[in-house]
């Protein structure tokens, strides 16, 4: 960053952040659980992120409240000789959520601007399970559904709306995540193939710009000669899918597609040989 570093003081303090959890064990193989957590996020103090990643004038103009959250979780776990699974739901209520607004090109040393944007509500359900079909063959699957929305519009000091975010989906927050995997392992020979799905993600606060969903397939095959020597070949992005992996590296814009997007890694192959002495 050009110029001198910003100097000053930020404060994030809360003397009471309670946490509570419950566990009901119906049997050795089945249990229900619940939790309640209050948390507060401290400000990042580095020169590359947080309130100090700006000019002195920019820092002096900031008036940030620490971001707080209240989380509720409820779930159930089960296991048997052939199946293990879990399902859980959660609800998170954020207060004084902090987001970074893009302020021009980051490569030209234009830092993103931080601002409290009010409340964010998030709720979701996730489930995962492993099923052992045979002693050598197992299947794994997981799925997560998440709804995260801004509850307020972003306004300036005069009360004028600068970003109509109320009711909009939180940026970089996919609604659906899923994973599936098939594994074959005889003890000496192993093979695995898995797929990961990520649904679309918005990269503007008003949700008028997005990147599409994608499925990435990975695979591996290996052989154990003995307890000390093994070899394994891995393939990532097996079908060489083009996709956007990272968004928001320079903050997010209110609207439009002025954004920094990073492409995902192409098809890659690796071979690993392990030897113990």
Secondary structure as UniProt FT lines:
FT   STRAND          19..27
FT   TURN            28..29
FT   STRAND          30..41
FT   TURN            47..48
FT   TURN            51..52
FT   HELIX           56..61
FT   STRAND          67..79
FT   STRAND          83..95
FT   STRAND          98..101
FT   HELIX           106..108
FT   STRAND          113..116
FT   STRAND          120..132
FT   STRAND          137..150
FT   STRAND          154..155
FT   TURN            157..158
FT   STRAND          161..163
FT   TURN            166..167
FT   TURN            171..172
FT   STRAND          176..185
FT   STRAND          189..198
FT   STRAND          201..202
FT   TURN            205..206
FT   STRAND          210..211
FT   STRAND          214..224
FT   STRAND          229..236
FT   TURN            238..239
FT   STRAND          244..247
FT   TURN            249..250
FT   STRAND          252..253
FT   STRAND          261..263
FT   STRAND          268..275
//
